[in-house]
Amino acid sequence: MNRQKAARLSGSILKYAAIILLFAFLLFPVYWMLATSLKMNTESSRMVPTLFPQAVSWEGYKTLFDDGKFLVYYWNNVVVSALAAVIICVISVMAGYALSRFHFRWNVLLLATFSFSQMMPVISRLISLYTILRRLGLTDTHLGLVLAVCATQVPFCVSLMASFFDGIPKDLEEAAWVDGCGRTRTLVRIILPLIVPGLLAVSVYSFLMTWDDYLHAITLVRSPSLWTLSQGLKLTYLGEVSDWQLINAASTLGAVPMIFVFFFFQKYMVRGLVAGAVKG
C-alpha cells in the first residue's frame, strides 16, 4: 500500500514538474522581452546576456510616451481591431444563421470553400485584395484595412457560428413564430442569448488576429498617421542601429491588450471553439 502511495506521489511530482517546466519554457520569451525593456542598451548588447537587469531603466517607456507617434499607432490598432471584431461578428451571425437554417443546393460547397480558403497563405491573397481595394479607392485607409482583415477571417468565423446554430433546436424558433415573433426578432431575442460563447469566441479570435496583423497593414496602408502598431514598430523603431530597449518596451506595451483579453476571455474562447466543434 505504501509503495502504491509512493508511486502515485512520485507520478504527481513528475507531472507537475513537467507542467511547470513547460509553462516556464512558454513564458520565457515574454519575460525576456520585459527584462530587455528594462535594460540599458549596453547591457542588452553584451556577449554574455544577463538574466536579470543589473540596473532597471524606464527610459524606453518614457521615450515612447514622450513620442506622440507611438500613441497614434496604438490608437490606430485599437480602432482597427475593435471595428474588425464588430463587423466580423455581425457577418458571422447572419451568414452562419443562413447556412444553418436555409438548406439550399450550395450549402456544402460554400462550407467547403470556406474551409479551403483557410488553407491558402495570407500572402497569396494580398495582390488581389490590393487590386480590388485600389479600384474602390480604399487603399491607405483604415476602412480598406478592416475590410481586408475581415475577408481573411470571416470564412472560419462563419463556419464556427454555423456549427453553433446547428446545435440550437429549431423547435425554439417555431414556438416563437407561433407566439408572433418574426425571424429577425426570434434571432435577436431567442437564439443569440444561447450562442453567447460562440460570439465571445469569434470576437476574441478576430480581435487578437487583427491586433497582431502585419502583412495587410504593410501592404495597404502608406500614410504614417494611419500606421498600426506592428507596422509603426517595424518602420519607425527598427533601423540599421536598433534601440533594443525602446523596441522591447513598445512590444511589451503592445502585448498588454492581447494578454488582458486572452487572460479574461480565454475560457469563453476555448469553450466556444470546443462547443462549436462538438456541435458541428
C-alpha positions as CSV (number, residue, x, y, z in Angstrom):
1,M,0.0,0.0,0.0
2,N,2.8,2.4,0.9
3,R,4.5,1.5,-2.4
4,Q,1.4,2.4,-4.3
5,K,1.1,5.7,-2.5
6,A,4.8,6.5,-3.1
7,A,4.3,5.6,-6.8
8,R,1.3,7.9,-7.1
9,L,3.1,10.7,-5.2
10,S,6.2,10.4,-7.4
11,G,4.0,10.4,-10.5
12,S,2.2,13.5,-9.4
13,I,5.5,15.2,-8.7
14,L,6.8,14.4,-12.1
15,K,3.6,15.5,-13.8
16,Y,3.6,18.9,-12.0
17,A,7.3,19.3,-12.6
18,A,6.8,18.8,-16.3
19,I,3.9,21.3,-16.3
20,I,6.0,23.9,-14.5
21,L,8.9,23.4,-17.0
22,L,6.6,23.6,-20.0
23,F,5.0,26.7,-18.5
24,A,8.4,28.3,-17.9
25,F,9.5,27.5,-21.4
26,L,6.4,29.1,-22.9
27,L,6.6,32.2,-20.8
28,F,10.4,32.8,-21.0
29,P,10.2,34.8,-24.3
30,V,7.6,37.1,-22.6
31,Y,9.9,37.5,-19.6
32,W,12.9,38.2,-21.8
33,M,11.0,40.9,-23.7
34,L,10.0,42.5,-20.4
35,A,13.5,42.2,-18.9
36,T,15.2,43.6,-22.1
37,S,12.8,46.6,-22.0
38,L,14.2,47.5,-18.6
39,K,17.9,47.1,-19.5
40,M,20.2,49.7,-20.9
41,N,21.3,49.0,-24.5
42,T,24.9,48.5,-23.4
43,E,23.7,45.6,-21.1
44,S,21.5,44.1,-23.8
45,S,24.4,44.1,-26.3
46,R,26.8,42.2,-24.1
47,M,28.2,38.9,-25.5
48,V,27.1,37.1,-22.3
49,P,23.5,38.0,-21.7
50,T,22.2,38.8,-18.2
51,L,19.1,37.0,-16.9
52,F,18.0,40.0,-14.7
53,P,18.5,43.7,-15.4
54,Q,21.5,44.9,-13.4
55,A,20.2,48.4,-13.3
56,V,16.5,48.9,-14.0
57,S,15.9,51.7,-16.6
58,W,12.5,53.0,-17.6
59,E,14.0,55.2,-20.3
60,G,12.4,53.1,-23.1
61,Y,8.9,53.6,-21.8
62,K,9.5,57.3,-21.1
63,T,10.7,57.8,-24.7
64,L,7.6,56.1,-26.1
65,F,5.2,58.2,-24.1
66,D,7.1,61.3,-24.9
67,D,7.0,60.3,-28.6
68,G,3.5,61.1,-29.9
69,K,3.9,58.7,-32.8
70,F,3.7,55.6,-30.7
71,L,0.4,56.6,-29.1
72,V,-1.0,57.3,-32.6
73,Y,0.0,53.8,-33.7
74,Y,-1.5,52.3,-30.6
75,W,-4.9,54.1,-31.1
76,N,-5.0,53.1,-34.7
77,N,-4.5,49.5,-33.7
78,V,-7.4,49.7,-31.2
79,V,-9.7,51.3,-33.7
80,V,-8.9,48.8,-36.5
81,S,-9.1,45.7,-34.2
82,A,-12.4,46.7,-32.5
83,L,-14.1,47.7,-35.8
84,A,-13.0,44.4,-37.4
85,A,-14.2,42.4,-34.5
86,V,-17.7,44.1,-34.6
87,I,-18.0,43.6,-38.4
88,I,-16.9,40.0,-38.3
89,C,-19.3,39.2,-35.5
90,V,-22.3,40.7,-37.4
91,I,-21.4,39.0,-40.7
92,S,-20.7,35.7,-38.9
93,V,-24.0,35.7,-37.1
94,M,-26.0,36.5,-40.3
95,A,-24.2,34.2,-42.6
96,G,-23.9,31.4,-40.0
97,Y,-27.6,31.5,-39.3
98,A,-28.4,31.4,-43.1
99,L,-26.1,28.4,-43.7
100,S,-27.6,26.6,-40.7
101,R,-31.3,27.3,-41.3
102,F,-31.7,27.7,-45.0
103,H,-30.7,24.5,-46.8
104,F,-30.1,25.2,-50.4
105,R,-28.1,23.5,-53.1
106,W,-24.8,25.2,-52.5
107,N,-24.6,24.9,-48.7
108,V,-21.9,22.1,-48.7
109,L,-20.0,23.8,-51.5
110,L,-19.9,27.1,-49.6
111,L,-18.7,25.5,-46.4
112,A,-16.1,23.5,-48.3
113,T,-14.9,26.8,-50.0
114,F,-14.7,28.5,-46.6
115,S,-12.5,25.6,-45.3
116,F,-10.4,25.6,-48.4
117,S,-9.7,29.3,-48.2
118,Q,-8.2,28.8,-44.7
119,M,-5.5,26.6,-46.3
120,M,-4.2,29.3,-48.5
121,P,-1.5,31.6,-47.1
122,V,-2.5,35.1,-46.5
123,I,0.3,36.5,-48.7
124,S,-1.3,34.7,-51.7
125,R,-4.4,36.9,-51.4
126,L,-2.7,40.2,-50.9
127,I,-2.3,41.1,-54.6
128,S,-5.9,40.5,-55.4
129,L,-7.1,42.3,-52.2
130,Y,-4.9,45.3,-53.0
131,T,-6.2,45.5,-56.6
132,I,-9.8,45.4,-55.5
133,L,-9.3,48.0,-52.8
134,R,-7.3,50.3,-55.1
135,R,-10.1,50.3,-57.6
136,L,-12.6,51.1,-54.9
137,G,-10.4,53.9,-53.6
138,L,-9.9,52.2,-50.2
139,T,-6.2,51.8,-50.1
140,D,-4.3,53.8,-47.5
141,T,-7.5,53.9,-45.3
142,H,-8.5,52.2,-42.1
143,L,-11.7,51.0,-43.8
144,G,-9.8,49.2,-46.5
145,L,-7.6,47.6,-44.0
146,V,-10.6,46.5,-41.9
147,L,-12.3,45.0,-44.9
148,A,-9.2,43.1,-46.0
149,V,-8.8,41.7,-42.5
150,C,-12.5,40.7,-42.4
151,A,-12.2,39.0,-45.7
152,T,-9.4,36.8,-44.3
153,Q,-11.1,35.9,-41.0
154,V,-14.8,35.7,-42.0
155,P,-14.7,32.1,-43.5
156,F,-13.5,30.5,-40.3
157,C,-15.9,32.6,-38.1
158,V,-18.9,31.8,-40.3
159,S,-18.2,28.1,-40.2
160,L,-17.9,28.3,-36.4
161,M,-21.1,30.2,-36.0
162,A,-23.0,27.9,-38.3
163,S,-22.0,24.9,-36.1
164,F,-23.4,26.8,-33.1
165,F,-26.7,27.4,-34.8
166,D,-26.9,23.8,-35.8
167,G,-26.8,22.9,-32.1
168,I,-29.9,25.1,-31.3
169,P,-33.2,23.1,-31.7
170,K,-35.5,24.5,-34.4
171,D,-38.4,23.9,-32.1
172,L,-37.5,27.0,-30.1
173,E,-37.8,29.2,-33.2
174,E,-41.1,27.5,-34.3
175,A,-42.5,28.2,-30.8
176,A,-41.5,31.8,-31.1
177,W,-43.1,32.1,-34.5
178,V,-46.3,30.7,-33.1
179,D,-46.3,33.4,-30.5
180,G,-46.0,36.1,-33.2
181,C,-42.2,36.7,-33.3
182,G,-40.7,37.3,-36.7
183,R,-37.5,35.7,-37.9
184,T,-35.3,38.7,-37.0
185,R,-36.9,39.1,-33.6
186,T,-36.5,35.4,-32.9
187,L,-32.9,35.5,-33.8
188,V,-32.2,38.5,-31.6
189,R,-34.4,37.7,-28.6
190,I,-34.2,33.9,-28.5
191,I,-31.2,32.5,-30.4
192,L,-28.4,35.0,-29.7
193,P,-28.5,34.6,-25.9
194,L,-28.0,30.9,-26.4
195,I,-24.9,31.3,-28.5
196,V,-23.0,33.9,-26.4
197,P,-20.0,31.5,-26.0
198,G,-19.8,31.4,-29.8
199,L,-20.0,35.2,-30.1
200,L,-17.3,35.6,-27.5
201,A,-15.1,33.1,-29.2
202,V,-15.5,34.9,-32.6
203,S,-14.9,38.4,-31.1
204,V,-11.8,37.4,-29.1
205,Y,-10.4,35.5,-32.1
206,S,-10.9,38.3,-34.6
207,F,-9.7,41.0,-32.2
208,L,-6.4,39.1,-31.4
209,M,-5.8,38.2,-35.0
210,T,-6.3,41.8,-36.2
211,W,-4.3,43.3,-33.3
212,D,-1.3,41.2,-34.4
213,D,-1.8,41.7,-38.2
214,Y,1.2,43.0,-40.1
215,L,1.0,41.8,-43.8
216,H,-2.3,43.5,-44.5
217,A,-1.2,46.8,-42.8
218,I,2.2,47.0,-44.5
219,T,0.6,46.3,-47.9
220,L,-2.5,48.5,-47.8
221,V,-1.5,51.5,-45.6
222,R,1.2,54.0,-46.5
223,S,0.4,57.2,-44.5
224,P,2.4,57.3,-41.2
225,S,-0.7,58.8,-39.5
226,L,-2.6,55.6,-40.3
227,W,0.0,53.1,-39.4
228,T,-1.0,50.3,-36.9
229,L,1.3,49.2,-34.1
230,S,3.1,46.4,-35.8
231,Q,3.7,48.5,-38.9
232,G,4.8,51.5,-37.0
233,L,7.1,49.4,-34.8
234,K,8.8,48.0,-37.9
235,L,9.1,51.2,-40.0
236,T,9.8,53.6,-37.2
237,Y,11.9,51.9,-34.5
238,L,13.7,49.1,-36.4
239,G,16.6,50.5,-38.4
240,E,20.2,49.8,-39.1
241,V,21.0,50.6,-35.5
242,S,18.2,49.3,-33.3
243,D,17.4,50.6,-29.9
244,W,16.5,47.3,-28.2
245,Q,15.3,48.8,-25.0
246,L,12.8,51.0,-27.0
247,I,11.7,48.1,-29.2
248,N,11.1,45.8,-26.4
249,A,9.3,48.4,-24.4
250,A,7.0,49.0,-27.4
251,S,6.5,45.3,-27.8
252,T,5.6,44.9,-24.1
253,L,3.0,47.7,-24.3
254,G,1.7,46.2,-27.5
255,A,1.3,42.8,-25.9
256,V,-0.7,44.1,-22.9
257,P,-4.1,44.2,-24.6
258,M,-3.6,40.7,-26.1
259,I,-2.6,39.3,-22.6
260,F,-5.5,41.1,-21.0
261,V,-8.1,39.9,-23.5
262,F,-6.8,36.3,-23.5
263,F,-6.5,36.2,-19.7
264,F,-10.0,37.3,-19.0
265,F,-11.8,35.7,-22.0
266,Q,-9.7,32.6,-22.8
267,K,-12.1,30.2,-21.0
268,Y,-15.0,31.6,-23.1
269,M,-13.0,31.3,-26.2
270,V,-11.9,27.7,-25.6
271,R,-15.4,26.8,-24.5
272,G,-16.8,28.3,-27.7
273,L,-14.3,26.7,-30.0
274,V,-14.7,23.3,-28.4
275,A,-18.5,23.5,-28.2
276,G,-18.7,24.6,-31.8
277,A,-16.6,21.7,-33.0
278,V,-18.6,19.2,-31.0
279,K,-22.0,20.6,-32.1
280,G,-20.8,20.6,-35.7
